[in-house]
Amino acid sequence: MNNYIRIQAVQPIILVLLLWAGVPLRSYGQATGGIGAVLLLDTTKDGYTMPRIKSLVPGGPAAAQSIPEGLYIISVNNTDCKNKPLEDVVGVIRGAAGTPVNLALADNAQGKKAKTYTIVRAIMQAQATNMPQPDPVTIFNVSCDNEVKQLKKQGFAIIKTFTSDCGDYFFNFDTENAPYHVRVITMEAKPEGDYTKGFEATATLFDNSDEATKTPLKSTAAHEQGNTMIAELEGVMTMKRNSTGVVQVELHTLADVKRCAAMYVIVYK
């Protein structure tokens, strides 16, 4: 396992932002452009944060330069991104369409062997309204699958993944003497009109050989994604060998209609 970086072992910050826009710049009357990328903020083992490219928008400027997904953004226009809020990084990357922005990218958060890319910002055109819209649950599961791939790239062993409809579930997995990370991701459909959170999720990780040994998973992320709300919980605990690890997930409805649409659980070490 990589001893320097544990992607999201502490958990990314709540924002995941798509860098595209077509809003006029007030001072110059030019349209604002982006690079066409989805970013998230990772926390390293050493406790600092770095932005990372989660995925690229097909046809966007970054995709046109074949920039690999998963790279860390070390600096933008020579401004160090270490411990910078994601909103600040986005603010520097965005700018007038047709103007360049320089990104130093690396496959590690320390910035070793970083390579600088000059990307010309562009306005990302929205898809035609008559095109079929993808199923939100499918998008959600693909996004979670991509997170599993990123964990594997960083040297983590994926013990098990679970997908299901929302509800109160117990997820079991075999263990050995080792610390196990568990991440629970839920997707809630937003109602029309004023949005209020329709449920709260709680989860507990425990060793079934001794149920007194348990740890609650902490709520670590919540962000809007289109017409859905994504919430995440994360926890870690050392298990006994040959016991059965259990992840107990409970969703508590706060509204009359339960709107949770999907759930994804990742167990890794």
MARGUKOL-278541 format. One record per residue (C-alpha): x, y, z; residue in three letters. Coordinates in nm, 4 decimals, padded with zeros to 6 digits. Each point is the difference from the previous one (the first is absolute). Layout:
BEGIN
+----------+----------+----------+------+
:       xx :       yy :       zz : rest :
+----------+----------+----------+------+
:        X :        Y :        Z :  Ala :
...
+----------+----------+----------+------+
END
This chain:
BEGIN
+----------+----------+----------+------+
:       xx :       yy :       zz : rest :
+----------+----------+----------+------+
:  00.0000 :  00.0000 :  00.0000 :  Met :
:  00.1258 :  00.3487 : -00.0727 :  Asn :
:  00.1244 :  00.1346 :  00.3351 :  Asn :
: -00.0111 :  00.3630 : -00.1060 :  Tyr :
: -00.3544 :  00.0442 : -00.1286 :  Ile :
: -00.3261 : -00.1597 :  00.0909 :  Arg :
: -00.2542 :  00.1506 : -00.2328 :  Ile :
: -00.3092 :  00.0920 :  00.1951 :  Gln :
:  00.1024 : -00.2210 :  00.2928 :  Ala :
: -00.0909 :  00.3027 :  00.2081 :  Val :
: -00.2508 :  00.0983 : -00.2682 :  Gln :
: -00.0337 :  00.2711 : -00.2631 :  Pro :
: -00.1627 :  00.3291 :  00.0792 :  Ile :
: -00.3649 :  00.0334 : -00.0895 :  Ile :
:  00.0292 :  00.1823 : -00.3311 :  Leu :
:  00.0205 : -00.1581 : -00.3416 :  Val :
: -00.0062 :  00.2723 : -00.2659 :  Leu :
: -00.0374 : -00.0108 : -00.3765 :  Leu :
:  00.2256 :  00.2671 : -00.1532 :  Leu :
: -00.2125 :  00.1388 : -00.2793 :  Trp :
: -00.2132 :  00.3095 : -00.0373 :  Ala :
: -00.1251 :  00.2610 : -00.2393 :  Gly :
: -00.0546 :  00.2943 :  00.2312 :  Val :
:  00.1044 :  00.3470 : -00.1248 :  Pro :
:  00.2946 :  00.1550 :  00.1840 :  Leu :
: -00.1305 :  00.3285 :  00.1329 :  Arg :
:  00.3152 :  00.2001 : -00.0575 :  Ser :
:  00.0783 : -00.1074 : -00.3547 :  Tyr :
: -00.3234 : -00.1368 : -00.1429 :  Gly :
:  00.1743 : -00.3257 : -00.0904 :  Gln :
: -00.1416 : -00.3420 :  00.0697 :  Ala :
:  00.1527 : -00.1973 :  00.2856 :  Thr :
:  00.1639 : -00.3262 : -00.1047 :  Gly :
:  00.1307 : -00.3108 :  00.1698 :  Gly :
:  00.2184 : -00.2996 : -00.0787 :  Ile :
: -00.2775 : -00.2612 :  00.0059 :  Gly :
:  00.0856 : -00.2026 :  00.3095 :  Ala :
: -00.1632 : -00.1279 :  00.3178 :  Val :
:  00.2163 :  00.0668 :  00.3059 :  Leu :
: -00.0001 : -00.1283 :  00.3553 :  Leu :
:  00.2194 :  00.0729 :  00.3006 :  Leu :
:  00.2001 : -00.2854 :  00.1523 :  Asp :
:  00.1517 : -00.0121 :  00.3490 :  Thr :
:  00.3454 : -00.1590 :  00.0180 :  Thr :
:  00.1410 : -00.2235 :  00.2702 :  Lys :
:  00.2040 :  00.2978 :  00.1208 :  Asp :
: -00.3171 :  00.1980 :  00.0585 :  Gly :
:  00.0066 :  00.2589 : -00.2764 :  Tyr :
: -00.2362 :  00.0287 : -00.2949 :  Thr :
:  00.0630 :  00.0038 : -00.3740 :  Met :
: -00.2449 :  00.0348 : -00.2912 :  Pro :
: -00.0251 : -00.2893 : -00.2447 :  Arg :
: -00.1558 : -00.0444 : -00.3435 :  Ile :
: -00.2761 : -00.2546 :  00.0494 :  Lys :
: -00.1225 : -00.0117 : -00.3613 :  Ser :
:  00.0031 :  00.1944 : -00.3266 :  Leu :
: -00.2895 :  00.1357 : -00.2015 :  Val :
: -00.0011 : -00.1595 : -00.3483 :  Pro :
:  00.0884 :  00.2599 : -00.2612 :  Gly :
:  00.1359 :  00.2447 :  00.2593 :  Gly :
:  00.3422 :  00.1703 : -00.0172 :  Pro :
:  00.1612 : -00.2356 :  00.2531 :  Ala :
: -00.1321 : -00.3094 : -00.1781 :  Ala :
:  00.1248 :  00.1375 : -00.3327 :  Ala :
:  00.3544 : -00.0004 :  00.1427 :  Gln :
: -00.0428 : -00.3580 :  00.1270 :  Ser :
:  00.0729 :  00.1001 :  00.3583 :  Ile :
: -00.0226 : -00.3141 :  00.2166 :  Pro :
: -00.2772 : -00.0188 :  00.2559 :  Glu :
:  00.0992 : -00.0370 :  00.3647 :  Gly :
:  00.2946 :  00.2427 : -00.0083 :  Leu :
:  00.0595 :  00.2424 :  00.2853 :  Tyr :
: -00.0017 :  00.3729 : -00.0746 :  Ile :
:  00.3227 :  00.1179 :  00.1620 :  Ile :
: -00.0276 :  00.3625 : -00.1091 :  Ser :
: -00.2051 :  00.2285 : -00.2246 :  Val :
:  00.1876 :  00.2853 : -00.1698 :  Asn :
:  00.2875 : -00.0662 :  00.2441 :  Asn :
: -00.2320 :  00.0331 :  00.3013 :  Thr :
:  00.0467 : -00.2931 :  00.2395 :  Asp :
: -00.3250 : -00.1950 :  00.0554 :  Cys :
:  00.1009 : -00.1647 :  00.3271 :  Lys :
: -00.2729 :  00.0514 :  00.2631 :  Asn :
: -00.1908 :  00.2346 : -00.2300 :  Lys :
: -00.3822 : -00.0170 :  00.0167 :  Pro :
: -00.1439 : -00.1594 : -00.3127 :  Leu :
: -00.1956 :  00.3177 : -00.0743 :  Glu :
:  00.3283 :  00.1948 : -00.0161 :  Asp :
:  00.1580 : -00.2508 : -00.2383 :  Val :
: -00.3075 :  00.0129 : -00.2227 :  Val :
:  00.0057 :  00.3797 :  00.0080 :  Gly :
:  00.3575 :  00.0078 : -00.1302 :  Val :
: -00.0589 : -00.2618 : -00.2678 :  Ile :
: -00.3067 :  00.1737 : -00.1392 :  Arg :
:  00.0428 :  00.3156 : -00.2046 :  Gly :
: -00.0775 :  00.1661 : -00.3285 :  Ala :
: -00.0699 : -00.2509 : -00.2766 :  Ala :
:  00.2880 : -00.0150 : -00.2457 :  Gly :
:  00.2670 :  00.0823 :  00.2580 :  Thr :
:  00.2596 : -00.2521 :  00.1230 :  Pro :
:  00.0454 : -00.1411 :  00.3499 :  Val :
:  00.3064 : -00.1958 :  00.1143 :  Asn :
: -00.0506 : -00.3105 :  00.2155 :  Leu :
:  00.2854 : -00.1935 :  00.1576 :  Ala :
: -00.1264 : -00.3601 :  00.0298 :  Leu :
:  00.1481 : -00.3115 :  00.1611 :  Ala :
: -00.1108 : -00.3504 :  00.0910 :  Asp :
:  00.1009 :  00.0638 :  00.3620 :  Asn :
: -00.0977 :  00.2721 :  00.2474 :  Ala :
:  00.3653 :  00.0889 :  00.0694 :  Gln :
:  00.0360 :  00.1295 : -00.3547 :  Gly :
:  00.2915 : -00.2242 : -00.0948 :  Lys :
:  00.0668 :  00.0103 : -00.3751 :  Lys :
: -00.2897 :  00.2430 : -00.0517 :  Ala :
: -00.0703 :  00.0978 : -00.3594 :  Lys :
: -00.1408 :  00.3387 : -00.0994 :  Thr :
: -00.2890 :  00.0131 : -00.2466 :  Tyr :
: -00.1194 :  00.3183 : -00.1674 :  Thr :
: -00.3726 : -00.0260 : -00.0613 :  Ile :
: -00.2081 :  00.2556 : -00.1873 :  Val :
: -00.3280 :  00.0621 :  00.1804 :  Arg :
: -00.3204 : -00.0555 : -00.1968 :  Ala :
: -00.3742 :  00.0229 :  00.0460 :  Ile :
: -00.1439 : -00.3484 :  00.0322 :  Met :
: -00.3169 : -00.0338 : -00.2032 :  Gln :
: -00.2952 : -00.1673 :  00.1712 :  Ala :
: -00.1338 : -00.3180 : -00.1535 :  Gln :
: -00.2960 :  00.0273 : -00.2311 :  Ala :
: -00.3262 : -00.0125 :  00.1915 :  Thr :
: -00.1388 : -00.2750 : -00.2209 :  Asn :
:  00.2805 : -00.2394 :  00.0860 :  Met :
: -00.0951 : -00.2813 :  00.2382 :  Pro :
:  00.0991 :  00.0739 :  00.3584 :  Gln :
:  00.2062 : -00.2664 :  00.1807 :  Pro :
: -00.1490 : -00.1762 :  00.2985 :  Asp :
:  00.1158 :  00.1741 :  00.3237 :  Pro :
:  00.0542 : -00.3335 :  00.1776 :  Val :
:  00.2231 : -00.1178 : -00.2860 :  Thr :
:  00.2025 :  00.3227 :  00.0212 :  Ile :
:  00.0262 : -00.0434 :  00.3767 :  Phe :
:  00.1271 : -00.3597 : -00.0251 :  Asn :
:  00.2516 :  00.0899 : -00.2716 :  Val :
:  00.1318 :  00.2830 :  00.2165 :  Ser :
:  00.0372 : -00.2378 :  00.2949 :  Cys :
:  00.1717 : -00.2587 : -00.2224 :  Asp :
:  00.2484 :  00.2701 : -00.1019 :  Asn :
:  00.0773 :  00.0677 :  00.3658 :  Glu :
:  00.0790 : -00.3699 :  00.0425 :  Val :
:  00.2391 :  00.0194 : -00.2965 :  Lys :
:  00.1773 :  00.2980 :  00.1543 :  Gln :
:  00.0455 : -00.1857 :  00.3280 :  Leu :
:  00.1514 : -00.2947 : -00.1881 :  Lys :
:  00.2413 :  00.2313 : -00.1821 :  Lys :
:  00.1252 :  00.1224 :  00.3365 :  Gln :
:  00.0773 : -00.3537 :  00.1169 :  Gly :
: -00.3027 : -00.0682 :  00.2175 :  Phe :
: -00.1479 : -00.3506 :  00.0032 :  Ala :
: -00.3718 :  00.0050 : -00.0729 :  Ile :
: -00.1545 : -00.2621 :  00.2265 :  Ile :
: -00.3577 :  00.0326 : -00.1154 :  Lys :
: -00.2497 :  00.2388 : -00.1536 :  Thr :
: -00.3752 : -00.0058 :  00.0496 :  Phe :
: -00.2758 :  00.1717 : -00.1953 :  Thr :
: -00.3661 :  00.0034 :  00.0875 :  Ser :
: -00.3162 :  00.1973 :  00.0220 :  Asp :
: -00.0203 :  00.2118 :  00.3105 :  Cys :
: -00.1158 : -00.1495 :  00.3264 :  Gly :
:  00.1276 : -00.1443 :  00.3251 :  Asp :
:  00.2683 : -00.2517 : -00.0974 :  Tyr :
:  00.2770 : -00.2119 :  00.1516 :  Phe :
:  00.2992 : -00.0571 : -00.2286 :  Phe :
:  00.2345 : -00.2836 :  00.1075 :  Asn :
:  00.3599 : -00.0696 : -00.1017 :  Phe :
:  00.2775 : -00.2372 :  00.1160 :  Asp :
:  00.2891 :  00.1561 :  00.1912 :  Thr :
:  00.3564 : -00.0482 :  00.1161 :  Glu :
:  00.2103 :  00.1979 :  00.2475 :  Asn :
:  00.0064 :  00.3302 : -00.1869 :  Ala :
: -00.1582 :  00.3450 : -00.0040 :  Pro :
: -00.3017 :  00.0168 : -00.2301 :  Tyr :
: -00.1362 :  00.3151 : -00.1592 :  His :
: -00.3691 :  00.0199 : -00.0803 :  Val :
: -00.1669 :  00.2663 : -00.2114 :  Arg :
: -00.3765 :  00.0239 : -00.0400 :  Val :
: -00.1359 :  00.2184 : -00.2799 :  Ile :
: -00.3704 :  00.0727 : -00.0390 :  Thr :
: -00.1951 :  00.1811 : -00.2688 :  Met :
: -00.3230 :  00.1839 :  00.0697 :  Glu :
: -00.2355 :  00.1394 : -00.2636 :  Ala :
: -00.0806 :  00.3655 :  00.0663 :  Lys :
: -00.3678 :  00.0999 :  00.0000 :  Pro :
: -00.1203 :  00.2900 : -00.2070 :  Glu :
: -00.0219 :  00.3414 :  00.1604 :  Gly :
:  00.1765 :  00.0814 :  00.3244 :  Asp :
:  00.2458 : -00.2767 :  00.0835 :  Tyr :
:  00.0288 : -00.1419 :  00.3481 :  Thr :
:  00.2013 : -00.3082 :  00.0788 :  Lys :
: -00.2341 : -00.2980 : -00.0145 :  Gly :
:  00.2059 : -00.2430 :  00.2086 :  Phe :
:  00.3022 : -00.0336 :  00.2198 :  Glu :
:  00.2293 : -00.2996 : -00.0244 :  Ala :
:  00.1880 : -00.1666 :  00.2852 :  Thr :
:  00.2372 : -00.2935 : -00.0252 :  Ala :
:  00.2021 : -00.2096 :  00.2440 :  Thr :
:  00.2975 : -00.2265 : -00.0659 :  Leu :
:  00.0531 : -00.2808 :  00.2503 :  Phe :
:  00.1759 : -00.3301 :  00.0535 :  Asp :
: -00.2662 : -00.2692 :  00.0253 :  Asn :
:  00.2156 : -00.2129 :  00.2291 :  Ser :
: -00.0343 :  00.2710 :  00.2619 :  Asp :
: -00.2774 :  00.2447 : -00.0687 :  Glu :
:  00.1349 :  00.2297 :  00.2694 :  Ala :
:  00.2797 :  00.0787 : -00.2446 :  Thr :
: -00.1607 :  00.2465 : -00.2337 :  Lys :
:  00.0406 :  00.3453 : -00.1447 :  Thr :
: -00.2559 :  00.2367 : -00.1507 :  Pro :
:  00.0599 :  00.1211 : -00.3533 :  Leu :
:  00.0160 :  00.3760 : -00.0111 :  Lys :
: -00.1868 :  00.2130 : -00.2498 :  Ser :
:  00.2785 :  00.1502 : -00.2106 :  Thr :
: -00.1528 :  00.1302 : -00.3216 :  Ala :
: -00.3202 :  00.1365 : -00.1467 :  Ala :
: -00.0397 :  00.1676 : -00.3344 :  His :
: -00.2619 :  00.0591 : -00.2646 :  Glu :
:  00.0427 : -00.1793 : -00.3300 :  Gln :
: -00.2624 :  00.1000 : -00.2530 :  Gly :
: -00.3402 : -00.0946 :  00.1388 :  Asn :
:  00.1466 : -00.2159 :  00.2741 :  Thr :
:  00.1752 :  00.0420 :  00.3326 :  Met :
:  00.3066 : -00.2135 :  00.0714 :  Ile :
:  00.0921 : -00.0728 :  00.3629 :  Ala :
:  00.3013 : -00.1966 :  00.1245 :  Glu :
:  00.1133 : -00.1618 :  00.3252 :  Leu :
:  00.3453 : -00.1373 :  00.0809 :  Glu :
:  00.1658 : -00.1957 :  00.2803 :  Gly :
:  00.2925 : -00.2323 :  00.0764 :  Val :
:  00.0547 : -00.2728 :  00.2611 :  Met :
:  00.2431 : -00.2881 :  00.0602 :  Thr :
: -00.1719 : -00.3385 : -00.0216 :  Met :
:  00.0861 : -00.3400 :  00.1463 :  Lys :
:  00.1121 : -00.2832 : -00.2270 :  Arg :
: -00.2681 : -00.2436 : -00.1201 :  Asn :
: -00.2830 :  00.2072 :  00.1404 :  Ser :
: -00.2824 :  00.1506 : -00.2001 :  Thr :
:  00.0100 :  00.3725 : -00.0523 :  Gly :
: -00.3404 :  00.1618 : -00.0151 :  Val :
: -00.1067 :  00.3352 : -00.1405 :  Val :
: -00.3416 :  00.0985 :  00.1288 :  Gln :
: -00.1689 :  00.2793 : -00.1955 :  Val :
: -00.3219 :  00.1690 :  00.1075 :  Glu :
: -00.1849 :  00.2734 : -00.1862 :  Leu :
: -00.2378 :  00.2109 :  00.2012 :  His :
: -00.2667 :  00.1731 : -00.2048 :  Thr :
: -00.0615 :  00.3624 :  00.0932 :  Leu :
: -00.2728 :  00.0591 : -00.2549 :  Ala :
: -00.3299 : -00.1694 : -00.0816 :  Asp :
:  00.1439 : -00.1581 : -00.3142 :  Val :
:  00.3221 : -00.1959 :  00.0122 :  Lys :
:  00.2088 :  00.1328 : -00.2865 :  Arg :
:  00.3213 : -00.1966 :  00.0370 :  Cys :
:  00.0665 : -00.1633 : -00.3368 :  Ala :
:  00.3251 : -00.1967 :  00.0327 :  Ala :
:  00.2753 : -00.1011 :  00.2390 :  Met :
:  00.3605 : -00.1129 : -00.0544 :  Tyr :
:  00.2356 : -00.1468 :  00.2621 :  Val :
:  00.3772 : -00.0416 : -00.0458 :  Ile :
:  00.2148 : -00.2064 :  00.2380 :  Val :
:  00.3753 :  00.0356 : -00.0500 :  Tyr :
:  00.3330 : -00.0122 :  00.1812 :  Lys :
+----------+----------+----------+------+
END
